[in-house]
């Protein structure tokens, strides 16, 4: 059995490849350029192609049994996803495991959520066996916060005081590998969440303890947050993410007890905690700084 992984060099996709490798699955990784496959295990087959190029995608799918479909947050995410799915359908793949997002049907005004919902609907419309993974916000997004945390003493992500059920990407990868390599997951949807609700003040408090200094939660001033984000990402993405966080604050993004129980049963262990992730990250920063 051979599995094609898209987004294979990203935060989640690279972990999915590692988990599949642990399970001795034959993996083909789709990358944008030849040099980007260097960090993958040496026996992973690397193919170069763009998800907007149907010819390249069809070549990548040739001889593949299953597809892990992960699309980056890009303006043409829907087109990319449907090209890959339509080709998987025509080639009669055994299974598509699709990386969607938690609570996707409650955030139709968020551009990248809306794209994922449309792809979910296409999956359910036709005959290709599928599994849908709906992960929450990633713990690992906070690896990029070293400067505001260490230098400015601020936790800047507007998670709100009610908080969200964020998740570790290693749990996402493990769930994906299980769904791809074991039976009983067809036409199922799994919500991938952390064990505790994480609020902005919670995160600030955790980092305060780890960094041995006061970390202040920056609050929920989304206009200024979006303006600041435009310095590091394109304006369309800053707006997209702003709408996502606005949705978190207005509608909530919290898992139910049934979600945590189902994920624990799927993984065979409780989902990882934000505290453990933050501790690992702080130690890595410390070791890097000497």
N, C-alpha and C positions, 0 to 999 in steps of 0.2 A: 504494500500500500504506500503510495506517495502522496504527500500533502504539499500544496502550494500555500505559502504564507505571503500575503501582501503587507506592506508597511513593516517589513521584516527587520529593518535597522532602527526603528523608532523605539520609544520608551516602552511600549507594550509589545510590539511585534518581536523585538529582540528577545524578550523574556519568553514569549510563546515558542520561538525557535529553540531556546534552551530547554524548555520543559518537554517539547517533543523529542529533542535529542536524548534526554534522559530516558525516555521511553522507547528508544531505539527505532523511532519512526523515520522513514525516509523523507527528508525535507527538501523542498525546492524553495528558494527565497527569491522573490522579485524585488530588485533594487533599481534605483534610477540610473546609477552609473557603476562601472566595474569596480572602482576603488572603494565603494561604500560597503562591500561585502567582507572587508578585511577582518572585522571583529566577530564574524560568525564562526561556529565550529568548522573545522577544516573539511569535514566530510559532508557539509551542507552544499547542495548544488545551487549555484548562484546564476540567475538569469537577469539580464539587463532589459528594462522596458518601462514604459510609461502607461499608467492606467487609462490615459486618454487615447492610446493607440490600440485599436482593436486587433490589428495584426500581431503586435507584440504580445498582447494579453493572450491571444489564442495560442501562440507559440509557447508561452509560459504554462498554459493549461494542458498542452498536448502531453498525454501519457500520465496525467495526474488523476488520482482517484477522489481527492477531497480538497476543499478550498477553505482557508481561513481568510475571510474578507474583512480587512481593516482599511478604512480610508482616512487620510489626514483631514483636518479641518481646513478646507480650501473652498474657493468660490464655486468650483465645479464638482464638488463632492458627489452630488446626486448622479451626474453623468458618469463619473468614474465608477461608482458603485454599480450602476445599471449595466454598463458595458461588461464588467466582470461577471455579473450575475447572468446576463443574457447569454454570454458565451458558455458559462458553466451549465446552463440549461440546455443549450444546443448540443453540448458534448456529453450530456447525460452523466454528470458527476454523481458520485454516490452520496455526497453530503456537502452542504455549504454551512459553515459556522460563521455567523455574521456578528461583528462587533458593533453593537448599537449603543444606546445610552439609557441609563435609568430614568424612569418616568417620562419616556419620550413622548407619550401621547398627551401629556399635560403641558407641554412646552412648544406648542405649534408655532409660536411667534419667534422662536429662536432659530435662526437660519440653519445651523448645522444639526439641530434636533429635527427640524422639519425634513431635511434631506434623509436622515436616518429612518424616520417614520415612513417615508415614501418607499425606501428600499425594503423595510420590513414588510410593507403591504405587498410588494412585488414577490417577495419570498413566499408569502402565504397564498398567492394567487395561482401558482403553477405547481408542477409535480416534482421538482428537485427536493429531495429530503433536506431539511434545514434544522439548525439549532440557533436560537438567538440569545446572545449574551448582552445584558444591559448593565454595564458598569457605571458606578457613580463617579464623582470627581476623584482624581487620583491623588493619593498622598504624595507621590513622587513629583508632582508639580511644584511642591515646596522646596525641592532641591535647588531651585533657582533663586531662593530668597536669602542666600548667605549675606549679601551686601546690606539689604534693609534690616535684617535681624542683627547681624554682628556689628555693623557700622552705625546704623541709625537707631537701633533698639526698637524697631517697629515691625509688627506683623501686619502686612498691608492687604491681605486678601479679604474681600468683603463677604465673609461667610455668614455674618449676622449673629445675633444673640440666640436665635432658635437653633441654628446650626444645620449641618447636613451629614449624611451617612457616607463619608468619603471612604475610599477603598485602596488597598495596596495593589500595585500592578502585578506583583508576583502571584496574588490570589487570582487575578484575572487570567494570567498566563496558565496557571495550574488548571483552572476551570476549562479553559479552551482546550488544553491538551487532553484532559479527561473526556470532554465531549467529542473530540476527534478520534480518540483511540479506544474508546470503550462503547459498549452497546447501551441502548435505552434512552437516547437523548434526542431522537428525531421528533420534530414539531414541538419541542419544548423551549420555553423561555426562562432564563435564569437571571434574577436580579443579583448583581455582584456589589456587595456593600461591606462596610466595616462593622465591627461589633458595637461601637459606641457612636453616638451623635457628637460631631465636632463643631463647636462654635468658634467664632473669632476670638472671644475672650479665653476660651479653653486652650486654643492653639498658642496664644500669647503666654498664658500661664505655663504651659508645658515647656516652651522655649526659654522662658525666664529661668526655670529650674535647671535646664541643661546648660545654658550659657552663663549662668551665675551672674545675671544682671537683669534689671527690669526691662521687659519687653512690653510695649504698649500696643494694644489693638487699635488700628487706624480708623475703624468705624465703617460706615456704609455711605459715604459721599460718592455716589456712583458717577456723577458728572466729572468730578475731578479725577476719579480713578480711571475713567475712560480716556480722559485727556492725557494722563500720564502714560497709559498703555500705548498710545499712538506713537510714543518715542521709540518703542521696541517692536511693535507689530504693525502691519498695514491697517489703515483706518477701518476697513470693512471687518477685520478680525476683532479690533478693539470694540466695535459696536456689537458684534455677534456675542462676544464674551460678556459685555455689559448687560445685554438682554438676558443671558444665562443667569448671571448673578442676581439681576433684578427679579427673575422668576424664582430663584431660591428664596429671596427675601419675602416675596409676595405670596407664594404658594407652598413653600416648604419643599424639602428634598430629603425626607427622612424615611428610612426603611421601617417596615413592620417586623414584628417578632417572627412571623412566618418566613420572611426573606432571609433573616439571619440563620434560622434553623435549616432552611433548605440549602443554603450555601455551605453550612457546616457539614451537612450530610453529603453533599456533592464532593467537597474537598477531603472529607475524612478528618478534618480538624477545624477548630474555630478560625474565622478570618483574622488576619494579623491586625494589630492595634496601631494607631497613630503614634502612641508613646514609644513603641519599639522602633518604628520607622525613624522618628525624630532622634532617638538616642543613637541609632546607627549613623544617621546623617551627620549629627554633631561630632561624633567620633571621627568620621571620615574627614570632615573639615579640619579638625584638630590635627590629625595625622598629616594631612596635606600641607598644613601651615608649619609643621615641624614642632 
